[in-house]
């Protein structure tokens, strides 16, 4: 009811076990959806065809991508937070969000994290701890559709206007004000383009350059990012295109904006 009345986000209206210490990652073989018995009567906790891996407790917002390794392990990237908290701001005034010193002070910050699962043994792969790919409040990680379920290097999420050292166990977040080209292999090489404090980008879309095959080695970033940017101050919306191919191209800014 609170969500329907606009008093909280829908995720904030979900009941959760605040005492839980683990989160279950459920791996369901696609072949199960082709069986005549259907999937309605499957108990994922006891069915041997389904793997349930326990990881440190967190709430998942969105997955970036996943793929299977030659040894059967599964790698996946996910936007996560330590708890569900989409209540927003405690100071609901007429002050624009870009002028507030601590917007979204009731929201727990989120991160983009890579997991490697040992499906056979139903656990985190031995010797491969979860790796933080971005801590700049990333969300809505975008990926070229051609790279879905393939081994990928880059993800393109929205992120906060600036990098802030948040305590991930406490409240404090911010609105999306930047785009990132996250390098999942070398996160220290991740590129970021920040917009003005009063500008907020939407979820970006990747468009492959004509004649290029981004599934081939060395060509994965051969394309453009398309995105809409809302100007909260002027109440306008722009359309922008970024060339993301090669190191540094993205941070030069949009090649077209109108």
C-alpha positions in Angstrom: 0.0 0.0 0.0 2.8 2.4 0.8 4.3 1.8 -2.6 1.0 2.3 -4.4 0.6 5.6 -2.5 4.1 6.8 -3.5 5.4 6.7 0.0 8.2 4.3 -0.7 9.7 2.3 -3.6 8.3 -1.1 -4.4 11.5 -2.8 -3.3 11.2 -1.0 0.0 7.8 -2.6 0.6 9.2 -6.2 0.4 9.4 -8.1 3.6 12.9 -9.4 4.3 14.6 -11.5 7.0 16.8 -8.8 8.6 18.5 -11.5 10.7 19.6 -13.5 7.6 23.4 -14.0 7.2 23.3 -15.6 3.7 21.8 -15.1 0.3 21.0 -18.0 -2.0 22.2 -17.9 -5.6 19.9 -20.4 -7.5 21.3 -21.9 -10.7 18.5 -23.6 -12.8 19.5 -25.5 -16.0 17.6 -24.0 -19.0 16.8 -27.6 -20.0 14.3 -27.9 -17.2 12.0 -25.5 -19.0 11.8 -27.9 -22.0 10.7 -30.9 -20.0 7.1 -32.0 -20.2 6.6 -32.1 -16.5 7.0 -28.3 -16.4 8.6 -26.3 -13.6 5.6 -25.7 -11.3 6.3 -28.6 -8.9 10.0 -28.3 -8.6 11.4 -27.6 -5.1 14.6 -25.7 -5.8 16.0 -26.5 -2.3 15.8 -30.3 -2.8 15.9 -30.9 -6.6 19.4 -32.3 -7.4 19.3 -30.8 -10.9 19.3 -27.3 -9.3 22.3 -25.8 -7.6 21.8 -23.5 -4.6 25.0 -21.6 -3.6 25.2 -19.7 -0.4 27.0 -16.3 -0.3 27.2 -13.4 2.1 23.8 -11.8 2.6 22.9 -9.0 0.2 20.1 -7.8 -2.0 20.5 -8.0 -5.7 19.2 -5.1 -7.9 20.3 -6.1 -11.4 22.6 -8.6 -13.1 25.1 -7.3 -15.7 25.9 -10.6 -17.4 26.9 -14.2 -16.7 28.8 -16.9 -18.6 30.1 -20.4 -18.1 33.8 -21.3 -17.9 35.3 -24.4 -19.4 35.4 -26.1 -16.0 31.7 -25.6 -15.5 32.0 -22.7 -13.1 29.7 -19.7 -13.6 30.9 -16.1 -13.6 28.3 -13.3 -13.1 28.3 -9.6 -12.3 25.6 -8.1 -10.1 24.6 -4.8 -8.6 24.1 -5.4 -4.9 23.6 -3.7 -1.6 23.7 -4.9 2.0 20.0 -4.3 2.4 16.8 -3.1 0.7 16.4 0.6 1.3 14.7 2.6 -1.4 12.9 5.1 0.9 14.9 8.0 -0.6 15.5 11.2 1.3 14.5 12.2 4.9 14.6 15.9 3.9 11.6 16.1 1.5 11.8 19.8 0.8 11.6 21.9 -2.3 15.3 22.1 -2.6 16.6 20.5 -5.8 18.3 17.2 -5.2 21.5 18.5 -6.8 21.7 21.3 -4.1 21.4 18.9 -1.2 24.6 18.0 0.7 23.5 14.4 1.4 20.7 13.3 -1.0 19.2 9.8 -0.6 20.5 9.7 3.0 18.1 6.8 3.7 19.4 4.6 1.0 22.2 2.0 1.4 24.9 2.4 -1.2 25.3 -0.3 -3.9 28.3 -1.8 -5.7 28.9 -3.8 -8.8 30.4 -7.2 -7.8 31.7 -10.2 -9.7 31.1 -13.7 -8.4 32.5 -17.0 -9.6 30.4 -20.0 -8.6 31.5 -23.6 -8.3 28.2 -25.1 -9.5 29.2 -28.7 -8.8 30.1 -28.1 -5.2 27.4 -25.4 -4.8 29.7 -22.7 -3.4 32.0 -19.8 -4.2 34.8 -21.1 -6.4 37.8 -21.9 -4.2 40.5 -19.2 -4.3 38.3 -16.7 -6.2 36.7 -14.2 -3.8 33.9 -11.8 -5.0 35.5 -8.8 -6.7 34.2 -5.3 -6.5 34.1 -3.8 -10.1 32.7 -0.4 -9.2 31.8 1.4 -6.0 30.5 4.6 -7.6 26.9 3.7 -6.8 26.5 1.8 -10.1 23.1 0.7 -11.4 21.5 -0.6 -14.6 24.6 -2.2 -16.1 24.2 -2.3 -19.8 25.7 -4.9 -22.1 25.6 -5.4 -25.9 23.1 -8.1 -26.6 25.6 -10.0 -28.7 27.7 -10.5 -25.5 24.9 -11.9 -23.4 26.0 -15.2 -21.8 29.5 -14.7 -23.4 32.7 -13.9 -21.6 32.8 -10.1 -21.6 35.2 -7.4 -20.5 33.0 -4.3 -20.4 29.8 -3.2 -18.7 28.2 0.2 -19.0 26.2 1.2 -15.9 25.0 4.6 -14.7 26.9 5.9 -11.6 27.0 8.8 -9.1 28.2 12.2 -10.2 31.4 11.8 -8.2 33.3 9.1 -6.4 32.6 9.1 -2.7 34.0 6.9 0.0 30.8 5.4 1.4 30.6 3.0 4.3 28.7 0.1 2.6 27.2 -0.9 5.9 25.6 2.5 6.6 23.1 4.7 4.8 24.1 7.3 2.2 23.8 7.3 -1.5 23.2 9.6 -4.5 21.4 9.8 -7.8 22.8 8.7 -11.1 24.8 11.5 -12.6 27.5 9.7 -14.7 28.1 6.8 -17.1 30.9 4.3 -16.7 32.8 1.9 -19.0 33.6 -0.7 -16.4 36.6 -2.9 -17.1 35.8 -6.1 -15.4 39.3 -7.5 -16.0 41.1 -4.5 -14.7 38.7 -2.3 -12.7 41.4 0.3 -12.1 41.2 1.1 -15.9 37.4 1.8 -15.7 36.5 5.1 -17.4 33.8 7.6 -16.2 32.0 10.5 -17.7 30.2 12.8 -15.3 27.4 15.1 -16.2 26.5 18.4 -14.6 25.1 18.2 -11.0 21.6 18.9 -12.3 21.8 16.3 -15.1 20.8 12.7 -14.8 21.4 10.0 -17.4 19.1 7.1 -18.1 20.0 3.5 -18.9 22.5 3.4 -21.8 22.2 1.3 -24.9 25.1 -0.1 -26.9 25.2 0.0 -30.7 27.8 -1.9 -32.6 29.7 -0.1 -35.3 28.9 -1.1 -38.8 31.1 -3.9 -40.1 32.5 -4.8 -36.7 32.1 -8.1 -34.8 32.2 -7.3 -31.0 32.3 -11.1 -30.2 35.8 -11.2 -31.6 38.9 -10.6 -29.5 39.9 -6.9 -29.3 36.6 -5.6 -30.7 34.2 -5.8 -27.8 34.1 -2.1 -27.3 33.8 -1.2 -31.0 30.6 0.7 -30.7 28.6 3.6 -29.4 26.6 4.3 -26.2 23.2 5.9 -26.7 21.6 7.7 -23.7 19.0 10.2 -22.7 20.0 12.9 -20.2 17.4 14.6 -18.1 18.1 18.2 -17.1 16.3 18.8 -13.8 17.1 22.5 -13.7 15.8 23.4 -17.1 13.3 20.5 -17.3 14.6 19.3 -20.7 16.0 16.0 -22.1 18.9 15.6 -24.4 20.0 12.7 -26.5 23.7 11.8 -26.6 26.0 9.4 -28.4 29.4 8.3 -27.0 32.2 6.6 -29.0 33.5 4.0 -26.5 36.1 2.2 -28.7 39.6 2.3 -27.4 41.1 3.7 -24.2 40.1 7.3 -23.5 37.5 7.7 -26.2 34.6 7.5 -23.8 35.9 10.1 -21.4 36.3 12.7 -24.2 32.5 13.1 -24.0 29.7 12.7 -26.4 30.4 12.9 -30.2 26.8 14.1 -30.5 24.4 15.7 -28.1 21.1 17.4 -29.0 
